[in-house]
Amino acid sequence: MDFNNLPVLQMMTKKMSWLSHRTEIISQNVAHGDTPGFNAKDLKQVSFQELVRKESNQNGFPPNRTHGTHLVGMSARTPFATEEAPDVYERTLDKNDVSIEQQLTKLGETQMAYQTTLNLYRKHLDLLRTALTRPGR
């Protein structure tokens, strides 16, 4: 039995993947803290509608094309979309809007969310082990 096929564990795995990718984006923002004209980026929050659309595409139920000129769609390198950070604290004279303090705050929030999700994942595995272990062992 592959525990990774359980929906609750798949959901937590996707969450940890999203948080890992967000950490990469934040580290890129910090690295470009002194680059003129650089705009901070963040991962786009996943909406319910987008999640349903992606899941329906993966399960063989793509949206209908009602006209021949409609685009079929493209797969991205990563399943998570980035956008310019919507909450810019400040912008310097060289048009750089990276605030190191803001990025470090986001990094701390992301790490705490990752650790919480990882702990939940471990707890679920422990519950499964307990359920599958014979009594008295």
DSSP file (Angstrom, degrees, kcal/mol; ACC not computed):
  #  RESIDUE AA STRUCTURE BP1 BP2  ACC     N-H-->O    O-->H-N    N-H-->O    O-->H-N    TCO  KAPPA ALPHA  PHI   PSI    X-CA   Y-CA   Z-CA
    1    1 A M              0   0    0      0, 0.0     2,-0.8     0, 0.0     3,-0.1   0.000 360.0 360.0 360.0 127.8    0.0    0.0    0.0
    2    2 A D    >   -     0   0    0      1,-0.2     3,-1.6     2,-0.0     4,-0.2  -0.828 360.0-164.2 -95.5 111.3    1.4    3.3   -1.0
    3    3 A F  G >  S+     0   0    0     -2,-0.8     3,-1.7     1,-0.3     6,-0.2   0.741  83.2  73.2 -67.2 -21.6    0.5    5.9    1.6
    4    4 A N  G 3  S+     0   0    0      1,-0.3    -1,-0.3     5,-0.1     9,-0.1   0.665  86.8  64.8 -69.0 -13.1    1.4    8.7   -0.8
    5    5 A N  G <  S+     0   0    0     -3,-1.6    -1,-0.3     4,-0.1    -2,-0.2   0.547  75.0 108.1 -84.9  -6.4   -1.9    7.9   -2.7
    6    6 A L  S <> S-     0   0    0     -3,-1.7     4,-2.5    -4,-0.2     3,-0.4  -0.547  74.1-132.7 -71.1 132.6   -4.0    8.9    0.3
    7    7 A P  H  > S+     0   0    0      0, 0.0     4,-2.5     0, 0.0     5,-0.2   0.858 103.4  53.3 -56.9 -38.7   -5.7   12.3   -0.5
    8    8 A V  H  > S+     0   0    0      1,-0.2     4,-1.8     2,-0.2     5,-0.1   0.894 112.5  44.2 -67.2 -36.9   -4.8   13.9    2.8
    9    9 A L  H  > S+     0   0    0     -3,-0.4     4,-2.2    -6,-0.2    -1,-0.2   0.862 112.3  52.7 -74.3 -34.6   -1.1   13.1    2.4
   10   10 A Q  H  X S+     0   0    0     -4,-2.5     4,-2.4     2,-0.2    -2,-0.2   0.909 108.5  51.4 -63.5 -40.5   -1.3   14.2   -1.3
   11   11 A M  H  X S+     0   0    0     -4,-2.5     4,-2.1    -5,-0.2    -2,-0.2   0.918 111.4  46.2 -62.8 -43.2   -2.8   17.5   -0.1
   12   12 A M  H  X S+     0   0    0     -4,-1.8     4,-2.4     2,-0.2    -1,-0.2   0.866 110.5  53.7 -69.2 -34.3   -0.1   18.1    2.4
   13   13 A T  H  X S+     0   0    0     -4,-2.2     4,-2.1     2,-0.2    -2,-0.2   0.913 109.4  48.1 -64.1 -42.1    2.6   17.2   -0.1
   14   14 A K  H  X S+     0   0    0     -4,-2.4     4,-2.5     2,-0.2    -2,-0.2   0.898 110.6  51.9 -64.3 -39.5    1.3   19.8   -2.5
   15   15 A K  H  X S+     0   0    0     -4,-2.1     4,-2.4     1,-0.2    -2,-0.2   0.924 110.4  47.6 -62.6 -43.9    1.2   22.3    0.3
   16   16 A M  H  X S+     0   0    0     -4,-2.4     4,-2.3     1,-0.2    -1,-0.2   0.864 110.9  52.2 -67.0 -34.0    4.8   21.6    1.1
   17   17 A S  H  X S+     0   0    0     -4,-2.1     4,-2.3     2,-0.2    -2,-0.2   0.917 110.0  48.5 -65.7 -42.1    5.7   21.9   -2.5
   18   18 A W  H  X S+     0   0    0     -4,-2.5     4,-2.1     1,-0.2    -2,-0.2   0.916 112.6  48.4 -62.4 -43.2    4.0   25.3   -2.8
   19   19 A L  H  X S+     0   0    0     -4,-2.4     4,-2.0     2,-0.2    -2,-0.2   0.878 110.1  51.8 -66.9 -37.6    5.8   26.5    0.3
   20   20 A S  H  X S+     0   0    0     -4,-2.3     4,-1.7     1,-0.2    -1,-0.2   0.922 110.7  47.9 -63.3 -43.1    9.2   25.3   -1.0
   21   21 A H  H  X S+     0   0    0     -4,-2.3     4,-2.0     1,-0.2    -2,-0.2   0.875 109.0  54.0 -66.6 -35.4    8.6   27.1   -4.2
   22   22 A R  H  X S+     0   0    0     -4,-2.1     4,-2.6     1,-0.2    -1,-0.2   0.882 104.5  55.3 -65.2 -36.7    7.6   30.2   -2.3
   23   23 A T  H  X S+     0   0    0     -4,-2.0     4,-2.3     1,-0.2    -1,-0.2   0.900 106.8  50.7 -61.4 -39.8   10.9   30.0   -0.4
   24   24 A E  H  X S+     0   0    0     -4,-1.7     4,-2.0     2,-0.2    -2,-0.2   0.924 110.4  48.9 -62.7 -44.0   12.8   30.0   -3.7
   25   25 A I  H  X S+     0   0    0     -4,-2.0     4,-1.9     1,-0.2    16,-0.3   0.914 111.8  48.9 -63.2 -42.7   10.9   33.1   -4.9
   26   26 A I  H  X S+     0   0    0     -4,-2.6     4,-2.3     1,-0.2    -1,-0.2   0.899 109.5  52.0 -65.3 -39.5   11.6   35.0   -1.6
   27   27 A S  H  X S+     0   0    0     -4,-2.3     4,-2.3     1,-0.2    -1,-0.2   0.868 108.2  51.8 -65.8 -34.1   15.3   34.1   -1.8
   28   28 A Q  H  X S+     0   0    0     -4,-2.0     4,-1.5     2,-0.2    -1,-0.2   0.884 108.4  51.9 -66.6 -37.3   15.4   35.5   -5.3
   29   29 A N  H  < S+     0   0    0     -4,-1.9    -2,-0.2     2,-0.2    -1,-0.2   0.928 110.9  46.9 -62.7 -44.2   13.8   38.7   -4.1
   30   30 A V  H >< S+     0   0    0     -4,-2.3     3,-1.7     1,-0.2    -2,-0.2   0.901 109.2  54.7 -64.9 -40.0   16.4   39.0   -1.3
   31   31 A A  H 3< S+     0   0    0     -4,-2.3     3,-0.4     1,-0.3    -1,-0.2   0.828 110.9  45.8 -63.0 -30.6   19.2   38.3   -3.8
   32   32 A H  T >< S+     0   0    0     -4,-1.5     3,-1.2     1,-0.2    -1,-0.3   0.051  75.5 120.0 -99.4  25.4   17.9   41.2   -6.0
   33   33 A G  T <  S+     0   0    0     -3,-1.7    -1,-0.2     1,-0.3    65,-0.2   0.758  84.0  34.6 -61.6 -25.0   17.5   43.6   -3.1
   34   34 A D  T 3  S+     0   0    0     -3,-0.4    -1,-0.3    -4,-0.2    -2,-0.1   0.273  88.2 116.8-111.9   9.0   20.0   46.0   -4.6
   35   35 A T    X   -     0   0    0     -3,-1.2     3,-1.8     1,-0.1    -3,-0.1  -0.684  69.6-120.6 -82.6 120.2   19.2   45.5   -8.3
   36   36 A P  T 3  S+     0   0    0      0, 0.0    59,-0.2     0, 0.0     3,-0.1  -0.345  92.8  10.2 -60.6 134.5   17.8   48.7   -9.9
   37   37 A G  T 3  S+     0   0    0     57,-1.8     2,-0.3     1,-0.3    59,-0.1   0.447  88.7 143.9  81.0   0.4   14.3   48.2  -11.3
   38   38 A F    <   -     0   0    0     -3,-1.8    59,-1.7    -6,-0.2     2,-0.5  -0.565  36.2-153.8 -77.6 134.0   13.7   44.8   -9.7
   39   39 A N        -     0   0    0     -2,-0.3    57,-0.1    57,-0.2    59,-0.0  -0.917  21.0-115.7-107.7 131.5   10.2   44.2   -8.6
   40   40 A A        -     0   0    0     -2,-0.5    45,-2.8    45,-0.1     2,-0.3  -0.316  32.4-156.0 -64.0 145.6    9.5   41.7   -5.8
   41   41 A K  E     -A   84   0A   0     43,-0.3     2,-0.3   -16,-0.3    43,-0.2  -0.802  12.5-176.6-119.8 162.6    7.5   38.7   -6.7
   42   42 A D  E     -A   83   0A   0     41,-2.7    41,-2.7    -2,-0.3     2,-0.2  -0.963  37.2 -88.6-149.4 163.1    5.4   36.2   -4.8
   43   43 A L  E     -A   82   0A   0     -2,-0.3     2,-0.3    39,-0.2    39,-0.3  -0.535  45.4-113.3 -75.3 141.6    3.5   33.1   -5.6
   44   44 A K        -     0   0    0     37,-3.4    37,-0.2    -2,-0.2    -1,-0.1  -0.569  34.9-110.3 -73.5 133.6    0.0   33.6   -6.7
   45   45 A Q        -     0   0    0     -2,-0.3     2,-0.5     1,-0.1    -1,-0.1  -0.401  33.7-114.2 -64.0 139.8   -2.5   32.2   -4.2
   46   46 A V        -     0   0    0     -2,-0.1     2,-0.2     4,-0.0    -1,-0.1  -0.646  31.7-152.1 -80.1 124.8   -4.3   29.2   -5.5
   47   47 A S     >  -     0   0    0     -2,-0.5     4,-2.2     1,-0.1     5,-0.2  -0.611  22.3-118.7 -94.6 158.9   -7.9   29.8   -6.0
   48   48 A F  H  > S+     0   0    0     -2,-0.2     4,-2.4     1,-0.2     5,-0.2   0.898 113.8  53.2 -62.2 -41.4  -10.6   27.2   -5.8
   49   49 A Q  H  > S+     0   0    0      1,-0.2     4,-2.3     2,-0.2    -1,-0.2   0.909 110.0  47.5 -62.2 -42.8  -11.7   27.7   -9.4
   50   50 A E  H  > S+     0   0    0      1,-0.2     4,-2.8     2,-0.2    -1,-0.2   0.902 110.6  52.4 -65.2 -39.5   -8.1   27.2  -10.7
   51   51 A L  H  X S+     0   0    0     -4,-2.2     4,-2.5     2,-0.2    -2,-0.2   0.912 110.5  47.2 -62.9 -42.6   -7.7   24.1   -8.5
   52   52 A V  H  X S+     0   0    0     -4,-2.4     4,-2.5     2,-0.2    -1,-0.2   0.912 112.3  50.5 -64.6 -41.9  -10.9   22.6  -10.0
   53   53 A R  H  X S+     0   0    0     -4,-2.3     4,-1.9     2,-0.2    -2,-0.2   0.929 112.4  46.2 -62.7 -45.0   -9.8   23.5  -13.5
   54   54 A K  H  X S+     0   0    0     -4,-2.8     4,-2.1     1,-0.2    -2,-0.2   0.921 113.8  48.2 -64.2 -43.5   -6.3   21.9  -13.0
   55   55 A E  H  X S+     0   0    0     -4,-2.5     4,-1.7     1,-0.2    -1,-0.2   0.890 110.6  51.1 -65.5 -38.0   -7.8   18.8  -11.5
   56   56 A S  H  <>S+     0   0    0     -4,-2.5     5,-3.1     1,-0.2    -1,-0.2   0.859 109.8  50.7 -68.8 -32.7  -10.3   18.4  -14.2
   57   57 A N  H ><5S+     0   0    0     -4,-1.9     3,-1.0     1,-0.2    -2,-0.2   0.894 110.9  48.4 -68.3 -39.2   -7.6   18.7  -16.9
   58   58 A Q  H 3<5S+     0   0    0     -4,-2.1    -2,-0.2     1,-0.2    -1,-0.2   0.788 109.7  52.8 -71.9 -27.0   -5.5   16.1  -15.2
   59   59 A N  T 3<5S-     0   0    0     -4,-1.7    -1,-0.2    -5,-0.2    -2,-0.2   0.269 123.5 -98.0 -95.3  12.6   -8.4   13.7  -14.9
   60   60 A G  T < 5S+     0   0    0     -3,-1.0    -3,-0.2     1,-0.1    -2,-0.1   0.679  93.5 111.0  85.8  17.7   -9.3   13.8  -18.5
   61   61 A F      < +     0   0    0     -5,-3.1    -3,-0.1    -6,-0.2    -2,-0.1  -0.587  44.4 175.7-120.0  69.2  -12.1   16.4  -18.4
   62   62 A P        -     0   0    0      0, 0.0     3,-0.1     0, 0.0    -5,-0.1  -0.328  40.6 -91.0 -71.8 157.8  -10.7   19.4  -20.1
   63   63 A P        -     0   0    0      0, 0.0     2,-0.2     0, 0.0   -10,-0.0  -0.337  50.1-101.3 -63.7 150.0  -12.8   22.5  -20.6
   64   64 A N        -     0   0    0     -3,-0.1     2,-0.6     1,-0.1    -3,-0.0  -0.485  23.8-136.1 -74.8 140.3  -14.7   22.5  -23.9
   65   65 A R        -     0   0    0     -2,-0.2     3,-0.1     1,-0.1    -1,-0.1  -0.880  19.7-177.1 -94.0 120.4  -13.4   24.6  -26.8
   66   66 A T        +     0   0    0     -2,-0.6     2,-0.3     1,-0.1    -1,-0.1   0.521  68.5  36.9 -96.4  -5.9  -16.3   26.4  -28.4
   67   67 A H  S >  S-     0   0    0      1,-0.1     3,-1.5     0, 0.0    -1,-0.1  -0.997  76.1-127.2-146.1 144.9  -14.3   28.0  -31.1
   68   68 A G  T 3  S+     0   0    0     -2,-0.3    -1,-0.1     1,-0.3    -3,-0.0   0.695 106.2  59.7 -66.0 -20.5  -11.4   26.9  -33.2
   69   69 A T  T 3  S+     0   0    0      2,-0.1    -1,-0.3    -3,-0.0     2,-0.1   0.514  79.0 110.6 -88.2  -3.4   -9.3   29.9  -32.4
   70   70 A H  S <  S-     0   0    0     -3,-1.5     2,-0.2     1,-0.1    -5,-0.1  -0.436  75.8-110.9 -69.6 144.6   -9.3   29.3  -28.7
   71   71 A L        -     0   0    0      1,-0.1    -1,-0.1    -2,-0.1     3,-0.1  -0.490  13.2-143.2 -76.3 145.4   -6.0   28.2  -27.2
   72   72 A V        -     0   0    0      1,-0.2     2,-0.1    -2,-0.2    -1,-0.1   0.839  49.9-108.0 -76.6 -34.4   -5.7   24.7  -26.0
   73   73 A G        -     0   0    0      2,-0.0     2,-0.4    -3,-0.0    -1,-0.2  -0.363  23.8-118.5 119.8 157.3   -3.5   25.6  -23.1
   74   74 A M        -     0   0    0     -2,-0.1     2,-0.5    -3,-0.1    -3,-0.0  -0.955  16.9-124.6-131.9 149.3    0.1   25.2  -22.2
   75   75 A S        -     0   0    0     -2,-0.4     2,-0.1     2,-0.0    -2,-0.0  -0.803  26.9-140.7 -93.9 134.9    1.8   23.5  -19.3
   76   76 A A        -     0   0    0     -2,-0.5     5,-0.0     2,-0.1    -1,-0.0  -0.463  21.4-114.5 -88.3 164.7    4.2   25.6  -17.3
   77   77 A R  S    S+     0   0    0     -2,-0.1    -1,-0.1     1,-0.1    -2,-0.0   0.869 105.9  30.2 -65.8 -36.9    7.5   24.4  -15.9
   78   78 A T  S    S-     0   0    0      2,-0.2    -2,-0.1     1,-0.1    -1,-0.1  -0.924  78.7-131.6-121.4 148.6    6.1   24.7  -12.4
   79   79 A P  S    S+     0   0    0      0, 0.0     2,-0.5     0, 0.0    -1,-0.1   0.585  87.5  79.9 -75.6  -5.4    2.5   24.2  -11.3
   80   80 A F  S    S-     0   0    0    -34,-0.0     2,-0.3   -62,-0.0    -2,-0.2  -0.869  72.0-142.8-109.0 133.1    2.6   27.5   -9.3
   81   81 A A        -     0   0    0     -2,-0.5   -37,-3.4   -37,-0.2     2,-0.3  -0.657  11.2-146.4 -91.8 145.8    2.3   30.9  -10.9
   82   82 A T  E     +A   43   0A   0     -2,-0.3     2,-0.3   -39,-0.3   -39,-0.2  -0.760  17.0 178.6-107.1 158.5    4.2   33.9   -9.8
   83   83 A E  E     -A   42   0A   0    -41,-2.7   -41,-2.7    -2,-0.3     2,-0.1  -0.953  42.3 -79.1-147.5 164.2    3.0   37.5   -9.8
   84   84 A E  E     -A   41   0A   0     -2,-0.3   -43,-0.3   -43,-0.2   -44,-0.1  -0.480  64.7 -92.7 -65.9 140.4    4.4   40.8   -8.7
   85   85 A A        -     0   0    0    -45,-2.8     3,-0.2     1,-0.2    -1,-0.1  -0.327  33.1-154.0 -58.8 125.4    4.1   41.1   -5.0
   86   86 A P  S    S+     0   0    0      0, 0.0     2,-0.8     0, 0.0    -1,-0.2   0.713  82.5  61.6 -76.2 -18.3    0.8   42.9   -4.3
   87   87 A D        +     0   0    0      0, 0.0     2,-0.5     0, 0.0    -2,-0.1  -0.690  67.0 174.7-113.7  79.3    1.9   44.3   -0.9
   88   88 A V        -     0   0    0     -2,-0.8     3,-0.1    -3,-0.2    10,-0.1  -0.735  13.7-169.7 -87.5 125.6    4.9   46.6   -1.6
   89   89 A Y        -     0   0    0     -2,-0.5     2,-0.3     8,-0.3    -1,-0.2   0.903  66.3  -8.7 -79.5 -44.8    6.1   48.5    1.4
   90   90 A E        -     0   0    0      7,-0.4     2,-0.4     2,-0.0    -1,-0.3  -0.972  53.2-146.4-152.4 161.1    8.5   50.9   -0.2
   91   91 A R        -     0   0    0     -2,-0.3     6,-0.2    -3,-0.1     2,-0.0  -0.998  20.0-140.0-135.2 130.5   10.1   51.8   -3.6
   92   92 A T    >   -     0   0    0      4,-2.8     3,-1.7    -2,-0.4   -55,-0.0  -0.240  33.6 -97.4 -82.9 176.0   13.6   53.2   -3.9
   93   93 A L  T 3  S+     0   0    0      1,-0.3    -1,-0.1     2,-0.1    -2,-0.0   0.788 124.3  58.4 -65.0 -26.9   14.7   55.9   -6.4
   94   94 A D  T 3  S-     0   0    0      2,-0.1   -57,-1.8     1,-0.0    -1,-0.3   0.189 121.6-107.2 -89.9  19.3   16.0   53.2   -8.7
   95   95 A K  S <  S+     0   0    0     -3,-1.7     2,-0.5     1,-0.2    -2,-0.1   0.639  72.9 142.8  69.7  18.1   12.5   51.6   -8.8
   96   96 A N        -     0   0    0    -59,-0.1    -4,-2.8     1,-0.1    -1,-0.2  -0.783  27.5-176.9 -88.5 128.9   13.5   48.6   -6.7
   97   97 A D        +     0   0    0    -59,-1.7     2,-0.6    -2,-0.5    -7,-0.4   0.122  36.7 126.2-114.1  22.2   10.6   47.6   -4.4
   98   98 A V        -     0   0    0    -60,-0.3     2,-0.6   -66,-0.2     3,-0.1  -0.715  39.5-166.7 -83.0 120.3   12.3   44.8   -2.4
   99   99 A S     >  -     0   0    0     -2,-0.6     4,-2.6     1,-0.2     5,-0.2  -0.940   9.8-156.5-105.6 114.7   12.1   45.4    1.3
  100  100 A I  H  > S+     0   0    0     -2,-0.6     4,-2.6     1,-0.2     5,-0.2   0.891  94.0  52.6 -59.7 -40.2   14.5   43.0    3.1
  101  101 A E  H  > S+     0   0    0      1,-0.2     4,-1.9     2,-0.2    -1,-0.2   0.917 110.6  47.4 -61.9 -42.5   12.5   43.2    6.3
  102  102 A Q  H  > S+     0   0    0      1,-0.2     4,-2.4     2,-0.2    -2,-0.2   0.905 112.4  49.4 -65.1 -41.4    9.3   42.3    4.4
  103  103 A Q  H  X S+     0   0    0     -4,-2.6     4,-2.4     1,-0.2    -2,-0.2   0.896 110.3  49.8 -66.6 -39.2   10.9   39.4    2.6
  104  104 A L  H  X S+     0   0    0     -4,-2.6     4,-2.2    -5,-0.2    -1,-0.2   0.858 109.7  52.0 -68.5 -33.4   12.4   38.0    5.8
  105  105 A T  H  X S+     0   0    0     -4,-1.9     4,-2.3    -5,-0.2    -2,-0.2   0.931 111.1  46.8 -64.7 -45.3    8.9   38.2    7.5
  106  106 A K  H  X S+     0   0    0     -4,-2.4     4,-2.5     1,-0.2    -2,-0.2   0.888 110.7  53.2 -62.4 -38.4    7.4   36.3    4.6
  107  107 A L  H  X S+     0   0    0     -4,-2.4     4,-2.5     2,-0.2    -1,-0.2   0.914 109.0  48.7 -64.2 -42.3   10.3   33.8    4.8
  108  108 A G  H  X S+     0   0    0     -4,-2.2     4,-2.2     2,-0.2    -2,-0.2   0.907 111.9  48.9 -63.2 -42.1    9.6   33.2    8.5
  109  109 A E  H  X S+     0   0    0     -4,-2.3     4,-2.3     1,-0.2    -2,-0.2   0.907 112.0  49.2 -62.7 -41.4    5.8   32.8    7.8
  110  110 A T  H  X S+     0   0    0     -4,-2.5     4,-2.4     1,-0.2    -2,-0.2   0.909 110.7  49.5 -66.0 -41.8    6.6   30.3    5.0
  111  111 A Q  H  X S+     0   0    0     -4,-2.5     4,-2.5     2,-0.2    -1,-0.2   0.894 111.1  49.6 -65.3 -38.9    9.0   28.3    7.2
  112  112 A M  H  X S+     0   0    0     -4,-2.2     4,-2.3     2,-0.2    -2,-0.2   0.916 111.9  48.1 -66.0 -41.3    6.5   28.1   10.0
  113  113 A A  H  X S+     0   0    0     -4,-2.3     4,-2.4     2,-0.2    -2,-0.2   0.894 112.0  50.2 -64.9 -39.1    3.7   26.9    7.6
  114  114 A Y  H  X S+     0   0    0     -4,-2.4     4,-2.6     2,-0.2    -2,-0.2   0.933 111.2  47.9 -64.0 -45.6    6.1   24.3    6.2
  115  115 A Q  H  X S+     0   0    0     -4,-2.5     4,-2.3     2,-0.2    -2,-0.2   0.888 111.7  50.6 -64.0 -38.9    7.0   23.0    9.6
  116  116 A T  H  X S+     0   0    0     -4,-2.3     4,-2.2     2,-0.2    -1,-0.2   0.927 112.2  46.3 -63.4 -45.3    3.3   22.8   10.6
  117  117 A T  H  X S+     0   0    0     -4,-2.4     4,-2.3     1,-0.2    -2,-0.2   0.896 111.7  51.7 -64.8 -40.1    2.4   20.9    7.5
  118  118 A L  H  X S+     0   0    0     -4,-2.6     4,-2.4     2,-0.2    -1,-0.2   0.901 109.1  50.3 -63.5 -40.9    5.4   18.6    8.0
  119  119 A N  H  X S+     0   0    0     -4,-2.3     4,-2.4     2,-0.2    -2,-0.2   0.901 110.2  50.0 -64.0 -40.6    4.3   17.9   11.6
  120  120 A L  H  X S+     0   0    0     -4,-2.2     4,-2.3     2,-0.2    -2,-0.2   0.906 109.4  52.1 -62.3 -41.2    0.8   17.1   10.4
  121  121 A Y  H  X S+     0   0    0     -4,-2.3     4,-2.1     1,-0.2    -2,-0.2   0.931 110.8  47.3 -60.0 -46.9    2.2   14.8    7.8
  122  122 A R  H  X S+     0   0    0     -4,-2.4     4,-2.5     1,-0.2    -1,-0.2   0.896 110.1  53.0 -63.0 -40.7    4.2   12.9   10.4
  123  123 A K  H  X S+     0   0    0     -4,-2.4     4,-2.4     1,-0.2    -1,-0.2   0.903 108.5  50.1 -62.0 -41.5    1.2   12.7   12.7
  124  124 A H  H  X S+     0   0    0     -4,-2.3     4,-2.2     2,-0.2    -1,-0.2   0.907 110.7  49.2 -65.1 -40.4   -0.9   11.1   10.0
  125  125 A L  H  X S+     0   0    0     -4,-2.1     4,-2.5     2,-0.2    -2,-0.2   0.907 110.4  51.3 -64.2 -40.0    1.8    8.6    9.2
  126  126 A D  H  X S+     0   0    0     -4,-2.5     4,-2.5     2,-0.2    -2,-0.2   0.901 109.2  50.8 -62.6 -40.4    2.1    7.8   13.0
  127  127 A L  H  X S+     0   0    0     -4,-2.4     4,-2.3     2,-0.2    -1,-0.2   0.905 110.5  48.9 -63.3 -40.8   -1.7    7.3   13.1
  128  128 A L  H  X S+     0   0    0     -4,-2.2     4,-1.7     2,-0.2    -2,-0.2   0.907 111.2  49.7 -65.8 -41.0   -1.5    4.9   10.1
  129  129 A R  H  X S+     0   0    0     -4,-2.5     4,-1.0     1,-0.2    -2,-0.2   0.912 111.2  49.6 -63.2 -41.9    1.4    2.9   11.7
  130  130 A T  H  < S+     0   0    0     -4,-2.5     3,-0.5     1,-0.2    -2,-0.2   0.904 110.7  49.8 -63.5 -40.8   -0.6    2.7   15.0
  131  131 A A  H  < S+     0   0    0     -4,-2.3    -1,-0.2     1,-0.2    -2,-0.2   0.813 114.2  45.1 -67.9 -29.5   -3.7    1.4   13.1
  132  132 A L  H  < S+     0   0    0     -4,-1.7     2,-0.3    -5,-0.1    -1,-0.2   0.534  93.9  94.5 -93.4  -6.9   -1.7   -1.2   11.2
  133  133 A T  S  < S-     0   0    0     -4,-1.0     3,-0.1    -3,-0.5    -4,-0.0  -0.661  80.9-114.4 -87.7 139.4    0.3   -2.5   14.2
  134  134 A R    >   -     0   0    0     -2,-0.3     3,-1.5     1,-0.1    -1,-0.1  -0.397  40.6 -95.9 -66.9 146.6   -1.0   -5.5   16.1
  135  135 A P  T 3  S+     0   0    0      0, 0.0    -1,-0.1     0, 0.0    -5,-0.0  -0.375 109.2  28.9 -62.3 142.1   -2.0   -4.8   19.6
  136  136 A G  T 3         0   0    0     -3,-0.1    -2,-0.1    -2,-0.0    -3,-0.0   0.401 360.0 360.0  89.0  -1.8    0.7   -5.6   22.2
  137  137 A R    <         0   0    0     -3,-1.5    -3,-0.1     0, 0.0    -1,-0.0   0.412 360.0 360.0-105.0 360.0    3.6   -4.9   19.9
